[in-house]
Amino acid sequence: MQHEITERLARWTSAHYGDEATVGGVNPMPGHAGLSFGFTVTDDASTHRLVIRLAPPGVRKSGNTDVLRQVPVLAAMDAAGVPVAPVLWSSDDQQWFGTDAYVQRFMPGRPLTRVDGSWQLGDGDPLPFLTNQIRALAAIHAVDWQTRLGDWEQPKGLEEEIAHWRRLVPKMEEEHTQAIAEDLADRLIATLPADPDVGVFHGDFHPTNVLFVDDATVSAVVDWEICGIGAQLLDIAWLSMMLDARCWDLPDGQGLQGDIDASWILARYREASGRAVDDAPWFKALSCYRFGVITGFNLRLHRTGKRDDPHWEDIGGSCAALLRRGLHLIEHPEDF
C-alpha cells in the first residue's frame, strides 16, 4: 500500500508542484478511520511538510468514511481562526489516488497522553494543556455555522443522533452489551433535554485529537471524521467521559488519558464559552452510549477480520463499563 501511495504522490506532486519537485518521507499517520500518510514535497523554493487523507477504497462513503465531507468544516474553522490543519487540495477524481482524498499542511505538535501514570507534555501537569484545549473547543462552538456552513448539512436532532448509533447495536460484538445499549438508548430518549445549543460539534473531542506545542498552545484540532451540526454540549461531555476512570475497565483502572475532575472541566468550558452546562450529565450519558456502541461495533469488525485494528481489543472490555456508566448518569446526574 505504501509503495503504491508513494508512486501516486509522485504523479500528484509533478502535476501540482512541477516536474522537478520530489516526494519523500512517506509514512502512515496515526488514526483508525480512513487512511492518512505524512510526506514531504521538495521544489526549488523549499520543502513542504504535508498530510494526505484518503477514503477507504471500495467502501461506501458515509460518515467517517466520507473524507471529503470534512473539507468544508475545516475551511470554515480555518477562516474563523480556529487552530486546524488547513486543507490545500481536495478531489473526488479517482485518477490521482483511486479514491477521494485531500491534502493538508502538516502541523507541529504532540497530543497530550499519559504513559505509566505520567503525563507526557510540559512538566507533567495536564491542566494548562486541557485549559487551552477547552478554549479551542469554545472557539469551535462559536463559529457561525448558518453563515459559514449553511449548505453543508442539516442539524442532527438528539433523537436522530441516538437512532444513528442504534442501528449499529445489533452489530456489536457481545450480546449482553447489546441489551445494555438498548436499555440506555430508551432511557436517553425518555429524558431528552430541551433546546440544547446547536452548532458545529467535533464529535470525538479528546486529548489525542489535539496537537500541542511545548508551551501548551494548541497547534491544531485534528480528526474531524464524525463532526456534524447538532447539540454542542456533546463535545465537552465527551472530553469528560474520556478523562473519567469510572467509564473504563482497563488494567490500570484509569481513563484513556487519566482521571480529571468533571466539575473542573465544566467550569473551564463555562468560562471559555459563557454557556450553561446544566444538561452535561445527560450528554455524558449520551457520550458513553455513543462510544460504547462504537467500541462494540469496531471490536466485531476487528475480530471478524473485516477491519484489522488491535486498538479495539485494548479497550473492548470497557464497552459494558461505558454503557453502565451512562445508565448510572441518567439515574444519578449529580454523580457527573
C-alpha positions as CSV (number, residue, x, y, z in Angstrom):
1,M,0.0,0.0,0.0
2,Q,2.7,2.5,0.9
3,H,4.6,1.8,-2.3
4,E,1.5,2.5,-4.4
5,I,0.8,5.7,-2.4
6,T,4.3,6.9,-2.9
7,E,4.0,6.4,-6.7
8,R,0.7,8.2,-6.8
9,L,2.0,11.0,-4.7
10,A,4.9,11.4,-7.1
11,R,2.5,11.8,-10.0
12,W,0.3,14.2,-8.0
13,T,3.4,16.3,-7.0
14,S,4.6,16.6,-10.6
15,A,1.2,17.9,-11.6
16,H,0.8,20.4,-8.7
17,Y,4.4,21.5,-7.9
18,G,6.2,20.9,-11.2
19,D,8.2,18.2,-12.8
20,E,11.3,18.9,-10.8
21,A,9.6,18.5,-7.4
22,T,10.3,15.3,-5.5
23,V,8.4,13.4,-2.8
24,G,10.0,11.9,0.3
25,G,9.3,10.8,3.8
26,V,6.1,8.9,3.1
27,N,4.9,7.4,6.3
28,P,1.5,6.2,7.7
29,M,-0.1,8.7,10.2
30,P,-1.9,7.5,13.4
31,G,-5.7,7.1,13.2
32,H,-8.4,4.5,12.9
33,A,-10.7,5.9,10.2
34,G,-9.7,6.2,6.6
35,L,-6.1,6.3,5.6
36,S,-3.5,9.0,6.1
37,F,0.1,9.5,5.2
38,G,2.6,12.2,6.0
39,F,5.0,13.2,3.3
40,T,7.3,16.0,2.1
41,V,7.4,17.8,-1.3
42,T,10.7,19.5,-2.2
43,D,10.8,22.0,-5.0
44,D,13.1,24.8,-6.0
45,A,11.8,27.1,-3.3
46,S,11.5,24.9,-0.2
47,T,10.4,21.7,1.4
48,H,6.7,21.4,2.3
49,R,5.5,19.0,5.0
50,L,2.1,17.7,4.1
51,V,-0.5,15.1,5.1
52,I,-2.8,13.3,2.7
53,R,-6.1,11.7,3.9
54,L,-7.9,9.1,1.8
55,A,-11.2,7.5,1.9
56,P,-11.1,3.7,2.3
57,P,-11.2,2.4,-1.3
58,G,-14.3,0.4,-2.2
59,V,-16.2,1.4,1.0
60,R,-19.5,3.2,0.8
61,K,-18.9,6.9,1.5
62,S,-20.9,7.6,4.7
63,G,-20.0,9.3,8.0
64,N,-16.3,8.7,8.9
65,T,-15.5,7.0,5.6
66,D,-16.6,10.1,3.6
67,V,-13.4,12.2,4.0
68,L,-14.5,15.0,1.7
69,R,-17.4,15.9,3.9
70,Q,-14.7,17.2,6.4
71,V,-13.3,19.7,3.9
72,P,-16.0,22.5,4.2
73,V,-15.8,22.2,8.0
74,L,-12.0,22.6,8.1
75,A,-12.2,25.5,5.7
76,A,-14.8,27.2,7.9
77,M,-12.8,26.6,11.0
78,D,-9.6,27.9,9.4
79,A,-11.4,31.0,8.2
80,A,-12.7,31.6,11.7
81,G,-9.3,31.4,13.3
82,V,-9.8,28.0,14.9
83,P,-6.5,26.1,15.0
84,V,-6.8,23.3,12.4
85,A,-4.6,21.9,9.6
86,P,-5.5,23.9,6.5
87,V,-6.8,22.0,3.5
88,L,-4.6,22.8,0.5
89,W,-6.2,20.5,-2.1
90,S,-9.1,18.0,-2.3
91,S,-10.7,16.0,-5.1
92,D,-13.0,13.1,-5.8
93,D,-11.2,12.5,-9.1
94,Q,-10.1,8.8,-9.0
95,Q,-7.1,9.4,-11.3
96,W,-5.0,10.6,-8.5
97,F,-5.3,8.1,-5.7
98,G,-8.1,5.7,-6.7
99,T,-10.4,7.2,-4.1
100,D,-11.4,10.6,-2.6
101,A,-8.6,12.5,-1.0
102,Y,-7.5,15.8,0.5
103,V,-4.1,17.2,1.4
104,Q,-3.4,19.3,4.4
105,R,-0.5,21.3,5.8
106,F,1.4,19.2,8.4
107,M,1.0,20.9,11.8
108,P,3.7,20.6,14.5
109,G,2.9,19.4,18.0
110,R,2.1,16.3,20.0
111,P,-1.1,15.1,21.7
112,L,-1.5,15.0,25.5
113,T,-1.0,11.4,26.6
114,R,-0.4,9.5,29.8
115,V,2.1,6.7,30.0
116,D,2.8,4.6,33.1
117,G,1.0,7.2,35.2
118,S,2.9,10.2,33.9
119,W,1.7,13.0,31.6
120,Q,4.0,13.3,28.6
121,L,3.9,17.0,27.9
122,G,5.3,20.0,29.7
123,D,6.3,19.5,33.4
124,G,3.7,16.7,33.9
125,D,0.8,19.0,34.8
126,P,-2.0,18.4,32.2
127,L,-4.3,21.3,33.3
128,P,-2.7,24.1,31.2
129,F,-3.0,21.9,28.2
130,L,-6.6,20.9,28.9
131,T,-7.5,24.5,29.6
132,N,-6.3,25.6,26.2
133,Q,-8.0,22.5,24.6
134,I,-11.3,23.6,26.1
135,R,-10.7,27.2,24.9
136,A,-10.2,25.8,21.4
137,L,-13.5,23.9,21.8
138,A,-15.3,27.2,22.8
139,A,-13.9,28.7,19.6
140,I,-15.2,25.8,17.5
141,H,-18.6,26.2,19.1
142,A,-18.6,29.9,18.5
143,V,-18.4,29.5,14.7
144,D,-21.5,30.8,12.9
145,W,-22.5,27.6,11.2
146,Q,-25.5,29.1,9.5
147,T,-23.3,31.7,7.7
148,R,-20.2,29.5,7.1
149,L,-21.8,26.1,6.7
150,G,-25.5,26.7,5.9
151,D,-25.4,24.5,2.8
152,W,-23.3,21.7,4.3
153,E,-25.6,19.5,6.4
154,Q,-28.8,19.9,8.2
155,P,-28.7,19.9,12.0
156,K,-29.0,16.5,13.6
157,G,-31.5,16.3,16.4
158,L,-30.8,14.3,19.5
159,E,-33.3,11.5,18.7
160,E,-31.7,11.3,15.2
161,E,-28.3,11.1,16.9
162,I,-29.4,8.2,19.1
163,A,-31.1,6.5,16.2
164,H,-27.9,6.8,14.1
165,W,-25.9,4.8,16.6
166,R,-28.7,2.5,17.5
167,R,-28.6,1.0,14.0
168,L,-25.1,-0.4,14.9
169,V,-26.2,-2.1,18.2
170,P,-27.2,-5.4,16.6
171,K,-23.7,-5.5,15.0
172,M,-21.9,-5.1,18.4
173,E,-19.6,-8.0,19.3
174,E,-21.2,-9.2,22.5
175,E,-25.0,-9.8,23.0
176,H,-25.0,-8.8,26.7
177,T,-23.7,-5.3,25.7
178,Q,-26.4,-5.1,23.0
179,A,-29.0,-5.4,25.7
180,I,-27.4,-2.7,27.9
181,A,-27.1,-0.4,24.9
182,E,-30.8,-0.8,24.1
183,D,-31.8,0.0,27.7
184,L,-29.6,3.1,27.7
185,A,-31.0,4.3,24.4
186,D,-34.5,4.0,25.7
187,R,-33.6,6.0,28.8
188,L,-31.8,8.7,26.8
189,I,-34.9,9.2,24.6
190,A,-37.2,9.3,27.7
191,T,-35.1,12.1,29.2
192,L,-34.2,14.3,26.2
193,P,-33.0,17.8,27.2
194,A,-35.0,20.7,25.8
195,D,-33.5,23.3,23.4
196,P,-29.7,22.5,23.5
197,D,-27.3,24.9,21.9
198,V,-26.9,23.8,18.3
199,G,-23.9,24.3,16.0
200,V,-20.7,22.6,14.8
201,F,-19.6,19.7,17.0
202,H,-16.3,17.9,16.7
203,G,-17.7,14.6,17.8
204,D,-14.5,13.0,19.0
205,F,-13.0,15.7,21.2
206,H,-10.4,14.2,23.4
207,P,-6.7,15.0,24.1
208,T,-5.2,12.7,21.5
209,N,-7.2,14.6,18.8
210,V,-5.5,17.9,19.7
211,L,-1.9,18.8,18.9
212,F,0.0,21.0,21.4
213,V,3.4,22.7,21.3
214,D,5.5,22.7,24.5
215,D,4.1,25.9,26.0
216,A,0.6,24.3,25.9
217,T,-0.6,26.3,22.9
218,V,-3.0,24.3,20.7
219,S,-1.4,23.8,17.3
220,A,-4.4,22.1,15.7
221,V,-7.6,20.2,16.5
222,V,-7.5,17.1,14.2
223,D,-9.5,14.0,13.3
224,W,-12.9,15.5,12.3
225,E,-14.3,12.3,10.9
226,I,-17.5,12.3,12.9
227,C,-18.2,16.0,13.1
228,G,-21.6,17.4,12.4
229,I,-24.2,20.1,13.2
230,G,-26.1,19.4,16.4
231,A,-26.1,19.7,20.1
232,Q,-22.7,21.0,21.0
233,L,-22.6,20.1,24.7
234,L,-21.8,16.6,23.5
235,D,-18.1,17.7,22.9
236,I,-17.3,18.8,26.5
237,A,-19.2,15.7,27.9
238,W,-17.2,13.5,25.6
239,L,-14.0,15.0,26.9
240,S,-15.1,14.4,30.5
241,M,-16.0,10.8,29.6
242,M,-12.5,10.2,28.2
243,L,-11.0,11.5,31.4
244,D,-13.2,9.7,33.8
245,A,-11.8,6.4,35.2
246,R,-15.3,5.3,36.1
247,C,-16.2,4.9,32.4
248,W,-13.4,2.4,31.8
249,D,-12.4,-1.1,32.6
250,L,-8.7,-1.0,31.9
251,P,-5.8,-2.8,33.6
252,D,-4.6,0.3,35.5
253,G,-8.1,1.5,36.4
254,Q,-7.7,4.8,34.6
255,G,-9.5,6.6,31.8
256,L,-7.8,6.7,28.4
257,Q,-5.9,9.8,29.4
258,G,-6.1,9.7,33.2
259,D,-8.8,10.9,35.6
260,I,-9.7,14.6,35.7
261,D,-12.4,16.1,37.9
262,A,-15.5,16.7,35.8
263,S,-16.5,19.9,37.7
264,W,-13.2,21.4,36.7
265,I,-13.7,20.5,33.1
266,L,-17.2,22.1,33.1
267,A,-16.0,25.2,34.9
268,R,-13.3,25.8,32.2
269,Y,-15.8,25.4,29.4
270,R,-18.4,27.7,31.1
271,E,-15.7,30.3,31.5
272,A,-14.5,30.0,27.9
273,S,-17.9,29.8,26.2
274,G,-20.2,31.7,28.5
275,R,-22.7,28.8,28.2
276,A,-24.8,26.9,30.7
277,V,-23.8,23.3,31.3
278,D,-26.9,22.1,33.2
279,D,-27.5,19.1,30.9
280,A,-23.9,17.9,31.0
281,P,-24.8,14.6,32.8
282,W,-27.3,13.7,30.1
283,F,-24.8,14.4,27.4
284,K,-22.1,12.4,29.2
285,A,-24.6,9.5,29.3
286,L,-25.0,10.0,25.5
287,S,-21.2,10.1,25.1
288,C,-21.0,6.8,27.0
289,Y,-23.7,5.3,24.7
290,R,-22.0,6.5,21.5
291,F,-18.6,5.3,22.4
292,G,-19.9,2.1,23.9
293,V,-21.6,1.3,20.6
294,I,-18.6,2.4,18.6
295,T,-16.4,0.1,20.7
296,G,-18.6,-2.9,20.4
297,F,-19.1,-2.5,16.7
298,N,-15.4,-2.0,15.9
299,L,-14.4,-4.9,18.1
300,R,-16.6,-7.1,15.9
301,L,-15.1,-5.7,12.7
302,H,-11.6,-6.5,14.1
303,R,-12.4,-10.0,15.3
304,T,-14.1,-10.9,12.1
305,G,-11.2,-9.6,10.0
306,K,-13.3,-7.0,8.2
307,R,-11.1,-4.2,9.7
308,D,-8.0,-5.3,11.4
309,D,-7.2,-2.9,14.3
310,P,-5.9,-4.3,17.6
311,H,-6.7,-0.9,19.2
312,W,-10.2,-2.2,19.8
313,E,-9.0,-5.3,21.6
314,D,-7.2,-2.9,24.0
315,I,-10.4,-1.1,25.1
316,G,-13.1,-3.6,24.1
317,G,-13.5,-4.7,27.7
318,S,-14.7,-1.2,28.5
319,C,-17.8,-1.5,26.3
320,A,-20.1,-2.6,29.2
321,A,-18.4,-0.2,31.6
322,L,-19.2,2.7,29.4
323,L,-22.8,1.7,28.9
324,R,-23.4,1.1,32.6
325,R,-21.8,4.4,33.5
326,G,-24.3,6.0,31.1
327,L,-27.2,4.3,32.8
328,H,-25.9,5.5,36.2
329,L,-25.7,9.1,35.0
330,I,-29.3,9.0,33.8
331,E,-30.4,7.8,37.3
332,H,-27.9,9.9,39.2
333,P,-27.0,13.1,37.3
334,E,-25.4,14.6,40.4
335,D,-22.7,12.0,40.1
336,F,-21.3,13.6,37.0
